[in-house]
């Protein structure tokens, strides 16, 4: 076991002093975790890799400014999140990421327990699968496929009110299971345009 795995402060001090072994340990330990997290944000493997690479480069370039008393893991996850926001703004300049969507994402970021995000995403996916069949079908046609309520009604041969009722029921059931963080998780899973009606 590496000495750096035993003490967060030792790792930070080593990084600040330019210790390349500490940097290698940092990359080996967190690269895959951060890529998984970045992909959950961007839904793009290439972008996820770029985000994580930029984060590690930034950490090394700014290593002298690292603080001794913070969690390096929480710091890395927050950098990935910030990098994602910057990338999103550059790629979607015509449709800027509005403040309420940033706030929705912020609700699922917890520096003290970064695995919570992955658990929440998994929970929401499971709960979507557990929805009643017609409710699930309607919900996924709306949020995953991006169909309008009129298109769904025509496709399923039901009334628009039935579609609205099923979607409302799905949101209600998911919110009971997930709570206030549901909006942020749905944004991560389906994108800004497909969850805008609930934010």
Secondary structure, 3 states (H helix, E strand, C coil): CCHHHCCHHHHHHHHHCCCHHHHHHHHHHHHHHHHHHHHHHHCCHHHHHHHHHHHHHHHHHCHHHCCCCCCHHHHHHHHHHHHHHHHHHHHCCCCCCCHHHHHHHHCCCCCCCCHHHHHHHHHHHHHHHCCCHHHHHHHHHHHCCCCCHHHHHHHHCCCHHHHHHHHHHHHHHHHHHHHHHHHHHHHHHHCHHHHHHHC
